[in-house]
């Protein structure tokens, strides 16, 4: 993926669309405390297994928050999306699979693995993890996202997935690593 980032800067957030910052004040065991937190949308993520390629289908994209930390910002992730529509979580997962990866998967073929909280230190958003199998007969587009998203679809062979988990040179989420470990443990 081409990654030419210029004029990167941070500024205060005004009129947010997706996150809201707060200062929480509370007592814990009679001790006054405070904590900075962010309210963000819940999300869905999908571990996609391509049966013909014996590979996981992931998305590669630029993440400004990661760029701010490592000056690269390219991540490999599960297909995912925020919960911001009046659809079931499974329907949102189905829509994200098609938009980001280009596969049309029937709802009944998208199964829930589990749910968990992400960024528990400052956001505490809930993510529901799904699993679906795809093959070339389900391919309806090249994927890549919508509304200016720059997403590349990447296949990681299952034989390379364990090594991938521990490769610290690849920026990835804990949800992705958990999904791979679920796969090998099931």
Backbone as JSON Lines, residues from 0, in Angstrom:
{"i":0,"aa":"X","n":[0.85,-1.17,0.0],"ca":[0.0,0.0,0.0],"c":[0.89,1.24,0.0]}
{"i":1,"aa":"X","n":[0.58,2.19,-0.85],"ca":[1.33,3.44,-0.86],"c":[1.01,4.19,0.42]}
{"i":2,"aa":"X","n":[2.05,4.71,1.06],"ca":[1.86,5.36,2.35],"c":[2.66,6.65,2.4]}
{"i":3,"aa":"X","n":[2.24,7.64,1.63],"ca":[2.92,8.93,1.62],"c":[2.08,9.91,2.43]}
{"i":4,"aa":"X","n":[2.47,10.11,3.67],"ca":[1.73,10.99,4.58],"c":[2.49,12.3,4.69]}
{"i":5,"aa":"X","n":[1.78,13.4,4.5],"ca":[2.4,14.72,4.64],"c":[1.51,15.59,5.52]}
{"i":6,"aa":"X","n":[2.09,16.62,6.08],"ca":[1.36,17.63,6.84],"c":[0.52,17.03,7.97]}
{"i":7,"aa":"X","n":[1.06,16.03,8.66],"ca":[0.35,15.4,9.78],"c":[0.4,16.32,10.98]}
{"i":8,"aa":"X","n":[-0.77,16.64,11.58],"ca":[-0.81,17.5,12.75],"c":[-1.99,17.12,13.63]}
{"i":9,"aa":"X","n":[-1.89,17.44,14.89],"ca":[-2.97,17.2,15.84],"c":[-3.59,18.53,16.23]}
{"i":10,"aa":"X","n":[-4.9,18.52,16.41],"ca":[-5.6,19.73,16.84],"c":[-6.78,19.32,17.69]}
{"i":11,"aa":"X","n":[-7.31,20.24,18.49],"ca":[-8.47,19.88,19.33],"c":[-9.66,19.44,18.47]}
{"i":12,"aa":"X","n":[-10.42,18.5,18.99],"ca":[-11.59,17.98,18.29],"c":[-12.81,18.85,18.59]}
{"i":13,"aa":"X","n":[-13.46,19.34,17.55],"ca":[-14.7,20.09,17.71],"c":[-15.78,19.43,16.87]}
{"i":14,"aa":"X","n":[-17.0,19.43,17.37],"ca":[-18.14,18.81,16.67],"c":[-17.83,17.38,16.22]}
{"i":15,"aa":"X","n":[-17.51,16.48,17.14],"ca":[-17.14,15.1,16.76],"c":[-18.29,14.32,16.13]}
{"i":16,"aa":"X","n":[-17.92,13.41,15.24],"ca":[-18.9,12.52,14.61],"c":[-18.9,11.14,15.23]}
{"i":17,"aa":"X","n":[-17.75,10.69,15.74],"ca":[-17.63,9.31,16.16],"c":[-17.2,9.11,17.61]}
{"i":18,"aa":"X","n":[-16.51,10.08,18.2],"ca":[-16.06,9.92,19.59],"c":[-16.33,11.19,20.39]}
{"i":19,"aa":"X","n":[-16.48,11.02,21.68],"ca":[-16.71,12.14,22.59],"c":[-15.8,11.95,23.79]}
{"i":20,"aa":"X","n":[-15.11,13.0,24.19],"ca":[-14.21,12.9,25.34],"c":[-14.89,13.43,26.59]}
{"i":21,"aa":"X","n":[-14.55,12.82,27.72],"ca":[-15.14,13.18,29.0],"c":[-14.09,13.07,30.09]}
{"i":22,"aa":"X","n":[-14.37,13.75,31.2],"ca":[-13.62,13.54,32.42],"c":[-14.59,12.89,33.39]}
{"i":23,"aa":"X","n":[-14.33,11.65,33.75],"ca":[-15.18,10.95,34.71],"c":[-14.67,11.27,36.11]}
{"i":24,"aa":"X","n":[-15.58,11.63,37.0],"ca":[-15.24,11.85,38.4],"c":[-16.1,10.89,39.22]}
{"i":25,"aa":"X","n":[-15.47,10.23,40.21],"ca":[-16.19,9.23,40.99],"c":[-15.45,8.96,42.29]}
{"i":26,"aa":"X","n":[-16.12,8.24,43.17],"ca":[-15.48,7.77,44.4],"c":[-15.34,6.26,44.3]}
{"i":27,"aa":"X","n":[-14.16,5.78,44.67],"ca":[-13.91,4.35,44.73],"c":[-13.37,4.06,46.13]}
{"i":28,"aa":"X","n":[-14.12,3.29,46.88],"ca":[-13.76,3.0,48.27],"c":[-13.52,4.31,49.04]}
{"i":29,"aa":"X","n":[-14.43,5.27,48.82],"ca":[-14.39,6.57,49.5],"c":[-13.23,7.47,49.09]}
{"i":30,"aa":"X","n":[-12.5,7.08,48.05],"ca":[-11.39,7.9,47.55],"c":[-11.87,8.61,46.29]}
{"i":31,"aa":"X","n":[-11.76,9.95,46.27],"ca":[-12.12,10.73,45.09],"c":[-11.14,10.43,43.96]}
{"i":32,"aa":"X","n":[-11.68,10.14,42.79],"ca":[-10.85,9.84,41.62],"c":[-11.41,10.52,40.38]}
{"i":33,"aa":"X","n":[-10.57,10.6,39.36],"ca":[-11.02,11.08,38.05],"c":[-10.26,10.3,36.98]}
{"i":34,"aa":"X","n":[-10.86,10.23,35.79],"ca":[-10.25,9.49,34.69],"c":[-10.73,10.09,33.37]}
{"i":35,"aa":"X","n":[-9.82,10.27,32.44],"ca":[-10.18,10.75,31.11],"c":[-10.67,9.57,30.29]}
{"i":36,"aa":"X","n":[-11.77,9.75,29.6],"ca":[-12.28,8.67,28.78],"c":[-12.91,9.19,27.5]}
{"i":37,"aa":"X","n":[-13.08,8.26,26.59],"ca":[-13.69,8.55,25.29],"c":[-14.87,7.62,25.11]}
{"i":38,"aa":"X","n":[-15.99,8.16,24.67],"ca":[-17.13,7.34,24.28],"c":[-17.07,7.18,22.77]}
{"i":39,"aa":"X","n":[-16.95,5.93,22.34],"ca":[-16.86,5.63,20.91],"c":[-17.93,4.6,20.55]}
{"i":40,"aa":"X","n":[-18.22,4.49,19.27],"ca":[-19.21,3.51,18.81],"c":[-18.75,2.09,19.11]}
{"i":41,"aa":"X","n":[-19.7,1.22,19.37],"ca":[-19.41,-0.2,19.4],"c":[-19.13,-0.64,17.97]}
{"i":42,"aa":"X","n":[-18.64,-1.87,17.8],"ca":[-18.26,-2.3,16.46],"c":[-18.44,-3.81,16.28]}
{"i":43,"aa":"X","n":[-18.33,-4.21,15.03],"ca":[-18.3,-5.63,14.67],"c":[-16.99,-5.87,13.93]}
{"i":44,"aa":"X","n":[-16.48,-7.1,14.04],"ca":[-15.3,-7.51,13.28],"c":[-15.55,-8.94,12.8]}
{"i":45,"aa":"X","n":[-14.98,-9.27,11.66],"ca":[-15.25,-10.58,11.07],"c":[-13.95,-11.25,10.66]}
{"i":46,"aa":"X","n":[-13.73,-12.46,11.2],"ca":[-12.63,-13.3,10.74],"c":[-13.13,-14.01,9.49]}
{"i":47,"aa":"X","n":[-12.53,-13.68,8.36],"ca":[-12.92,-14.28,7.07],"c":[-11.89,-15.33,6.68]}
{"i":48,"aa":"X","n":[-12.4,-16.54,6.42],"ca":[-11.54,-17.63,5.96],"c":[-11.91,-17.97,4.53]}
{"i":49,"aa":"X","n":[-10.93,-17.86,3.64],"ca":[-11.14,-18.19,2.23],"c":[-10.83,-19.67,2.04]}
{"i":50,"aa":"X","n":[-11.87,-20.45,1.74],"ca":[-11.73,-21.91,1.7],"c":[-10.83,-22.38,0.55]}
{"i":51,"aa":"X","n":[-10.9,-21.74,-0.6],"ca":[-10.1,-22.17,-1.74],"c":[-8.63,-21.78,-1.6]}
{"i":52,"aa":"X","n":[-8.37,-20.67,-0.93],"ca":[-7.0,-20.2,-0.77],"c":[-6.37,-20.65,0.55]}
{"i":53,"aa":"X","n":[-7.16,-21.3,1.41],"ca":[-6.71,-21.68,2.76],"c":[-6.01,-20.48,3.4]}
{"i":54,"aa":"X","n":[-6.7,-19.35,3.37],"ca":[-6.14,-18.08,3.85],"c":[-7.18,-17.27,4.6]}
{"i":55,"aa":"X","n":[-6.69,-16.39,5.44],"ca":[-7.56,-15.4,6.08],"c":[-7.57,-14.16,5.21]}
{"i":56,"aa":"X","n":[-8.73,-13.56,5.08],"ca":[-8.86,-12.33,4.31],"c":[-8.88,-11.17,5.3]}
{"i":57,"aa":"X","n":[-7.88,-10.29,5.17],"ca":[-7.74,-9.15,6.06],"c":[-7.8,-7.86,5.25]}
{"i":58,"aa":"X","n":[-7.86,-6.76,5.96],"ca":[-7.81,-5.45,5.3],"c":[-6.57,-4.71,5.78]}
{"i":59,"aa":"X","n":[-5.96,-4.0,4.85],"ca":[-4.8,-3.16,5.15],"c":[-5.24,-1.72,4.93]}
{"i":60,"aa":"X","n":[-4.97,-0.89,5.94],"ca":[-5.37,0.5,5.8],"c":[-4.52,1.4,6.68]}
{"i":61,"aa":"X","n":[-4.61,2.69,6.41],"ca":[-3.9,3.7,7.18],"c":[-4.73,4.1,8.38]}
{"i":62,"aa":"X","n":[-4.1,4.13,9.56],"ca":[-4.75,4.55,10.8],"c":[-3.96,5.72,11.39]}
{"i":63,"aa":"X","n":[-4.55,6.92,11.42],"ca":[-3.83,8.09,11.95],"c":[-3.32,7.9,13.37]}
{"i":64,"aa":"X","n":[-4.08,7.23,14.25],"ca":[-3.63,7.04,15.63],"c":[-2.37,6.18,15.68]}
{"i":65,"aa":"X","n":[-2.27,5.19,14.81],"ca":[-1.07,4.36,14.75],"c":[0.08,5.16,14.15]}
{"i":66,"aa":"X","n":[-0.23,5.96,13.13],"ca":[0.8,6.82,12.54],"c":[1.4,7.75,13.59]}
{"i":67,"aa":"X","n":[0.54,8.29,14.44],"ca":[1.01,9.18,15.5],"c":[1.99,8.47,16.43]}
{"i":68,"aa":"X","n":[1.89,7.14,16.53],"ca":[2.79,6.36,17.38],"c":[4.02,5.85,16.65]}
{"i":69,"aa":"X","n":[3.85,5.37,15.4],"ca":[4.98,4.72,14.73],"c":[5.43,5.38,13.43]}
{"i":70,"aa":"X","n":[4.8,6.47,13.03],"ca":[5.13,7.22,11.81],"c":[5.01,6.39,10.54]}
{"i":71,"aa":"X","n":[4.23,5.32,10.59],"ca":[3.91,4.52,9.41],"c":[2.39,4.49,9.27]}
{"i":72,"aa":"X","n":[1.7,3.96,10.25],"ca":[0.25,4.0,10.28],"c":[-0.47,2.92,9.52]}
{"i":73,"aa":"X","n":[0.24,2.07,8.79],"ca":[-0.42,0.99,8.04],"c":[-0.67,-0.17,8.99]}
{"i":74,"aa":"X","n":[-1.9,-0.63,9.01],"ca":[-2.28,-1.76,9.87],"c":[-2.89,-2.87,9.03]}
{"i":75,"aa":"X","n":[-2.76,-4.08,9.53],"ca":[-3.5,-5.23,8.99],"c":[-4.54,-5.58,10.02]}
{"i":76,"aa":"X","n":[-5.79,-5.69,9.58],"ca":[-6.91,-5.83,10.5],"c":[-7.94,-6.81,9.97]}
{"i":77,"aa":"X","n":[-8.81,-7.23,10.87],"ca":[-10.01,-7.94,10.46],"c":[-10.92,-6.96,9.73]}
{"i":78,"aa":"X","n":[-11.73,-7.46,8.85],"ca":[-12.8,-6.68,8.28],"c":[-13.68,-6.23,9.44]}
{"i":79,"aa":"X","n":[-14.02,-4.96,9.52],"ca":[-14.76,-4.47,10.68],"c":[-15.49,-3.18,10.35]}
{"i":80,"aa":"X","n":[-16.38,-2.8,11.24],"ca":[-17.09,-1.54,11.08],"c":[-17.8,-1.15,12.36]}
{"i":81,"aa":"X","n":[-18.08,0.15,12.46],"ca":[-18.77,0.64,13.65],"c":[-20.27,0.38,13.56]}
{"i":82,"aa":"X","n":[-20.89,0.31,14.71],"ca":[-22.33,0.11,14.81],"c":[-22.97,1.5,14.83]}
{"i":83,"aa":"X","n":[-23.39,1.95,13.65],"ca":[-23.98,3.28,13.54],"c":[-25.19,3.3,12.6]}
{"i":84,"aa":"X","n":[-25.77,2.12,12.38],"ca":[-26.92,2.01,11.49],"c":[-28.04,1.25,12.19]}
{"i":85,"aa":"X","n":[-29.23,1.43,11.71],"ca":[-30.39,0.72,12.27],"c":[-30.5,-0.66,11.61]}
{"i":86,"aa":"X","n":[-29.46,-1.47,11.81],"ca":[-29.4,-2.83,11.3],"c":[-28.99,-3.74,12.45]}
{"i":87,"aa":"X","n":[-29.23,-5.04,12.3],"ca":[-28.72,-5.97,13.29],"c":[-27.2,-6.01,13.18]}
{"i":88,"aa":"X","n":[-26.54,-6.45,14.24],"ca":[-25.08,-6.55,14.2],"c":[-24.62,-7.48,13.09]}
{"i":89,"aa":"X","n":[-25.35,-8.56,12.88],"ca":[-25.02,-9.51,11.82],"c":[-25.16,-8.85,10.44]}
{"i":90,"aa":"X","n":[-26.18,-8.02,10.27],"ca":[-26.37,-7.31,8.99],"c":[-25.26,-6.29,8.76]}
{"i":91,"aa":"X","n":[-24.82,-5.63,9.84],"ca":[-23.7,-4.7,9.7],"c":[-22.44,-5.47,9.29]}
{"i":92,"aa":"X","n":[-22.22,-6.63,9.91],"ca":[-21.07,-7.47,9.54],"c":[-21.14,-7.85,8.06]}
{"i":93,"aa":"X","n":[-22.31,-8.27,7.61],"ca":[-22.5,-8.65,6.21],"c":[-22.16,-7.48,5.27]}
{"i":94,"aa":"X","n":[-22.65,-6.3,5.62],"ca":[-22.41,-5.11,4.81],"c":[-20.92,-4.77,4.76]}
{"i":95,"aa":"X","n":[-20.24,-4.86,5.9],"ca":[-18.81,-4.55,5.95],"c":[-17.99,-5.54,5.12]}
{"i":96,"aa":"X","n":[-18.36,-6.81,5.15],"ca":[-17.65,-7.81,4.35],"c":[-17.7,-7.44,2.88]}
{"i":97,"aa":"X","n":[-18.89,-7.04,2.42],"ca":[-19.03,-6.7,1.01],"c":[-18.31,-5.39,0.67]}
{"i":98,"aa":"X","n":[-18.47,-4.36,1.51],"ca":[-17.86,-3.07,1.23],"c":[-16.33,-3.12,1.28]}
{"i":99,"aa":"X","n":[-15.8,-3.76,2.31],"ca":[-14.35,-3.75,2.5],"c":[-13.63,-4.83,1.72]}
{"i":100,"aa":"X","n":[-14.23,-6.01,1.62],"ca":[-13.52,-7.16,1.03],"c":[-14.11,-7.65,-0.28]}
{"i":101,"aa":"X","n":[-15.33,-7.25,-0.6],"ca":[-15.91,-7.59,-1.9],"c":[-16.61,-8.94,-1.98]}
{"i":102,"aa":"X","n":[-16.95,-9.54,-0.83],"ca":[-17.65,-10.83,-0.84],"c":[-19.07,-10.67,-0.33]}
{"i":103,"aa":"X","n":[-20.02,-11.28,-1.03],"ca":[-21.42,-11.29,-0.61],"c":[-21.67,-12.6,0.15]}
{"i":104,"aa":"X","n":[-21.81,-12.49,1.47],"ca":[-21.97,-13.65,2.33],"c":[-23.39,-13.68,2.86]}
{"i":105,"aa":"X","n":[-24.12,-14.79,2.69],"ca":[-25.48,-14.88,3.25],"c":[-25.44,-14.73,4.78]}
{"i":106,"aa":"X","n":[-26.45,-14.07,5.32],"ca":[-26.51,-13.84,6.76],"c":[-26.35,-15.12,7.57]}
{"i":107,"aa":"X","n":[-26.97,-16.2,7.11],"ca":[-26.93,-17.45,7.86],"c":[-25.53,-18.06,7.91]}
{"i":108,"aa":"X","n":[-24.61,-17.55,7.08],"ca":[-23.23,-18.05,7.07],"c":[-22.28,-17.19,7.89]}
{"i":109,"aa":"X","n":[-22.82,-16.21,8.6],"ca":[-22.02,-15.34,9.45],"c":[-22.36,-15.7,10.9]}
{"i":110,"aa":"X","n":[-21.41,-16.31,11.6],"ca":[-21.7,-16.8,12.95],"c":[-20.89,-16.04,14.0]}
{"i":111,"aa":"X","n":[-21.53,-15.8,15.11],"ca":[-20.9,-15.07,16.21],"c":[-19.9,-15.96,16.94]}
{"i":112,"aa":"X","n":[-18.72,-15.42,17.19],"ca":[-17.71,-16.1,18.0],"c":[-17.87,-15.68,19.45]}
{"i":113,"aa":"X","n":[-17.78,-14.36,19.7],"ca":[-17.92,-13.81,21.05],"c":[-17.94,-12.3,20.96]}
{"i":114,"aa":"X","n":[-18.02,-11.66,22.1],"ca":[-17.87,-10.21,22.16],"c":[-16.92,-9.87,23.28]}
{"i":115,"aa":"X","n":[-16.3,-8.67,23.18],"ca":[-15.34,-8.24,24.19],"c":[-15.23,-6.73,24.14]}
{"i":116,"aa":"X","n":[-14.64,-6.18,25.18],"ca":[-14.44,-4.73,25.24],"c":[-13.05,-4.38,24.73]}
{"i":117,"aa":"X","n":[-12.98,-3.3,23.98],"ca":[-11.71,-2.84,23.42],"c":[-11.31,-1.53,24.08]}
{"i":118,"aa":"X","n":[-10.04,-1.24,24.06],"ca":[-9.52,0.01,24.63],"c":[-10.1,0.28,26.01]}
{"i":119,"aa":"X","n":[-10.03,-0.74,26.88],"ca":[-10.69,-0.66,28.19],"c":[-10.13,0.45,29.07]}
{"i":120,"aa":"X","n":[-8.92,0.9,28.84],"ca":[-8.34,1.95,29.66],"c":[-8.92,3.33,29.41]}
{"i":121,"aa":"X","n":[-9.51,3.55,28.23],"ca":[-10.03,4.89,27.95],"c":[-11.34,4.92,27.16]}
{"i":122,"aa":"X","n":[-11.74,3.82,26.52],"ca":[-12.96,3.87,25.71],"c":[-13.99,2.83,26.14]}
{"i":123,"aa":"X","n":[-13.6,1.6,26.3],"ca":[-14.53,0.56,26.73],"c":[-15.64,0.25,25.73]}
{"i":124,"aa":"X","n":[-15.33,0.33,24.45],"ca":[-16.33,-0.01,23.43],"c":[-16.46,-1.52,23.31]}
{"i":125,"aa":"X","n":[-17.66,-1.97,22.97],"ca":[-17.91,-3.4,22.82],"c":[-17.75,-3.78,21.35]}
{"i":126,"aa":"X","n":[-17.02,-4.86,21.09],"ca":[-16.87,-5.37,19.74],"c":[-17.39,-6.8,19.7]}
{"i":127,"aa":"X","n":[-18.24,-7.08,18.7],"ca":[-18.75,-8.43,18.49],"c":[-17.94,-9.04,17.35]}
{"i":128,"aa":"X","n":[-17.38,-10.21,17.62],"ca":[-16.53,-10.9,16.66],"c":[-17.32,-12.0,15.97]}
{"i":129,"aa":"X","n":[-17.29,-12.0,14.65],"ca":[-17.98,-12.99,13.83],"c":[-16.97,-13.79,13.02]}
{"i":130,"aa":"X","n":[-17.47,-14.91,12.47],"ca":[-16.67,-15.76,11.59],"c":[-17.5,-16.07,10.35]}
{"i":131,"aa":"X","n":[-16.85,-16.04,9.2],"ca":[-17.52,-16.42,7.95],"c":[-16.48,-17.01,7.0]}
{"i":132,"aa":"X","n":[-16.96,-17.95,6.19],"ca":[-16.12,-18.52,5.14],"c":[-16.53,-17.9,3.81]}
{"i":133,"aa":"X","n":[-15.53,-17.66,2.97],"ca":[-15.78,-17.12,1.64],"c":[-15.06,-17.97,0.61]}
{"i":134,"aa":"X","n":[-15.51,-17.84,-0.64],"ca":[-14.8,-18.44,-1.76],"c":[-15.03,-17.54,-2.97]}
{"i":135,"aa":"X","n":[-14.39,-17.86,-4.07],"ca":[-14.45,-16.98,-5.24],"c":[-15.85,-16.83,-5.84]}
{"i":136,"aa":"X","n":[-16.73,-17.81,-5.62],"ca":[-18.1,-17.68,-6.14],"c":[-18.87,-16.56,-5.44]}
{"i":137,"aa":"X","n":[-18.41,-16.11,-4.28],"ca":[-19.07,-15.06,-3.51],"c":[-18.51,-13.67,-3.83]}
{"i":138,"aa":"X","n":[-17.47,-13.62,-4.64],"ca":[-16.81,-12.35,-4.96],"c":[-17.7,-11.51,-5.86]}
{"i":139,"aa":"X","n":[-18.06,-10.3,-5.39],"ca":[-18.92,-9.4,-6.17],"c":[-18.22,-8.1,-6.54]}
{"i":140,"aa":"X","n":[-17.07,-7.82,-5.89],"ca":[-16.3,-6.62,-6.22],"c":[-14.89,-6.78,-5.68]}
{"i":141,"aa":"X","n":[-14.08,-5.78,-5.91],"ca":[-12.7,-5.8,-5.38],"c":[-12.65,-5.33,-3.94]}
{"i":142,"aa":"X","n":[-13.76,-4.84,-3.4],"ca":[-13.75,-4.31,-2.04],"c":[-13.05,-2.97,-2.03]}
{"i":143,"aa":"X","n":[-12.43,-2.65,-0.91],"ca":[-11.7,-1.39,-0.82],"c":[-12.4,-0.32,-0.02]}
{"i":144,"aa":"X","n":[-13.63,-0.59,0.41],"ca":[-14.34,0.37,1.24],"c":[-15.18,1.33,0.44]}
{"i":145,"aa":"X","n":[-15.78,2.27,1.16],"ca":[-16.66,3.28,0.56],"c":[-16.28,4.65,1.1]}
{"i":146,"aa":"X","n":[-16.87,5.68,0.53],"ca":[-16.72,7.05,1.02],"c":[-15.25,7.46,1.2]}
{"i":147,"aa":"X","n":[-14.41,7.13,0.24],"ca":[-13.02,7.56,0.29],"c":[-12.1,6.69,1.12]}
{"i":148,"aa":"X","n":[-12.61,5.57,1.66],"ca":[-11.73,4.67,2.39],"c":[-10.69,4.12,1.41]}
{"i":149,"aa":"X","n":[-9.5,3.93,1.88],"ca":[-8.44,3.35,1.06],"c":[-8.02,2.04,1.71]}
{"i":150,"aa":"X","n":[-8.75,1.0,1.37],"ca":[-8.55,-0.32,1.98],"c":[-8.04,-1.27,0.92]}
{"i":151,"aa":"X","n":[-7.01,-2.01,1.26],"ca":[-6.53,-3.08,0.38],"c":[-6.87,-4.41,1.03]}
{"i":152,"aa":"X","n":[-7.32,-5.34,0.22],"ca":[-7.66,-6.68,0.7],"c":[-6.4,-7.54,0.63]}
{"i":153,"aa":"X","n":[-6.1,-8.22,1.72],"ca":[-4.87,-9.02,1.83],"c":[-5.23,-10.43,2.29]}
{"i":154,"aa":"X","n":[-4.61,-11.43,1.66],"ca":[-4.8,-12.82,2.08],"c":[-3.55,-13.28,2.83]}
{"i":155,"aa":"X","n":[-3.78,-13.79,4.04],"ca":[-2.69,-14.36,4.85],"c":[-2.92,-15.87,4.93]}
{"i":156,"aa":"X","n":[-2.05,-16.68,4.33],"ca":[-2.23,-18.14,4.4],"c":[-2.28,-18.61,5.86]}
{"i":157,"aa":"X","n":[-3.14,-19.56,6.14],"ca":[-3.25,-20.06,7.52],"c":[-1.91,-20.6,8.02]}
{"i":158,"aa":"X","n":[-1.1,-21.14,7.12],"ca":[0.21,-21.68,7.51],"c":[1.15,-20.59,8.02]}
{"i":159,"aa":"X","n":[0.87,-19.33,7.69],"ca":[1.72,-18.21,8.13],"c":[1.1,-17.42,9.28]}
{"i":160,"aa":"X","n":[-0.11,-17.78,9.69],"ca":[-0.85,-16.96,10.66],"c":[-0.21,-16.93,12.04]}
{"i":161,"aa":"X","n":[0.29,-18.05,12.52],"ca":[0.92,-18.06,13.85],"c":[2.15,-17.16,13.87]}
{"i":162,"aa":"X","n":[2.97,-17.25,12.85],"ca":[4.14,-16.38,12.76],"c":[3.72,-14.91,12.68]}
{"i":163,"aa":"X","n":[2.65,-14.65,11.93],"ca":[2.1,-13.31,11.77],"c":[1.72,-12.7,13.12]}
{"i":164,"aa":"X","n":[1.1,-13.51,13.98],"ca":[0.65,-13.03,15.29],"c":[1.81,-12.41,16.07]}
{"i":165,"aa":"X","n":[2.97,-13.03,16.02],"ca":[4.11,-12.6,16.83],"c":[5.07,-11.66,16.11]}
{"i":166,"aa":"X","n":[4.77,-11.3,14.87],"ca":[5.63,-10.39,14.12],"c":[5.37,-8.96,14.58]}
{"i":167,"aa":"X","n":[6.29,-8.43,15.36],"ca":[6.12,-7.09,15.92],"c":[6.33,-5.98,14.89]}
{"i":168,"aa":"X","n":[6.78,-6.33,13.7],"ca":[6.97,-5.33,12.65],"c":[5.69,-5.04,11.88]}
{"i":169,"aa":"X","n":[4.64,-5.78,12.18],"ca":[3.34,-5.58,11.53],"c":[2.38,-5.01,12.56]}
{"i":170,"aa":"X","n":[1.81,-3.84,12.29],"ca":[0.83,-3.25,13.19],"c":[-0.5,-3.98,13.02]}
{"i":171,"aa":"X","n":[-1.01,-4.51,14.12],"ca":[-2.26,-5.27,14.09],"c":[-2.98,-5.09,15.42]}
{"i":172,"aa":"X","n":[-4.25,-5.42,15.44],"ca":[-5.05,-5.25,16.65],"c":[-5.06,-6.52,17.48]}
{"i":173,"aa":"X","n":[-5.38,-6.36,18.76],"ca":[-5.51,-7.54,19.61],"c":[-6.69,-8.39,19.17]}
{"i":174,"aa":"X","n":[-7.73,-7.77,18.62],"ca":[-8.87,-8.54,18.12],"c":[-8.47,-9.5,17.01]}
{"i":175,"aa":"X","n":[-7.59,-9.06,16.13],"ca":[-7.1,-9.92,15.05],"c":[-6.3,-11.09,15.62]}
{"i":176,"aa":"X","n":[-5.42,-10.8,16.57],"ca":[-4.63,-11.88,17.16],"c":[-5.52,-12.86,17.91]}
{"i":177,"aa":"X","n":[-6.53,-12.33,18.63],"ca":[-7.46,-13.21,19.33],"c":[-8.21,-14.11,18.33]}
{"i":178,"aa":"X","n":[-8.66,-13.53,17.22],"ca":[-9.4,-14.3,16.22],"c":[-8.55,-15.43,15.65]}
{"i":179,"aa":"X","n":[-7.29,-15.15,15.35],"ca":[-6.4,-16.2,14.85],"c":[-6.21,-17.29,15.9]}
{"i":180,"aa":"X","n":[-6.01,-16.89,17.15],"ca":[-5.84,-17.9,18.21],"c":[-7.11,-18.72,18.38]}
{"i":181,"aa":"X","n":[-8.29,-18.08,18.25],"ca":[-9.56,-18.81,18.31],"c":[-9.57,-19.87,17.21]}
{"i":182,"aa":"X","n":[-9.17,-19.48,16.01],"ca":[-9.15,-20.39,14.87],"c":[-8.31,-21.64,15.18]}
{"i":183,"aa":"X","n":[-7.1,-21.42,15.67],"ca":[-6.2,-22.55,15.94],"c":[-6.64,-23.37,17.14]}
{"i":184,"aa":"X","n":[-7.39,-22.79,18.04],"ca":[-7.8,-23.49,19.27],"c":[-9.12,-24.26,19.12]}
{"i":185,"aa":"X","n":[-9.88,-23.98,18.09],"ca":[-11.23,-24.55,18.0],"c":[-11.23,-26.0,17.57]}
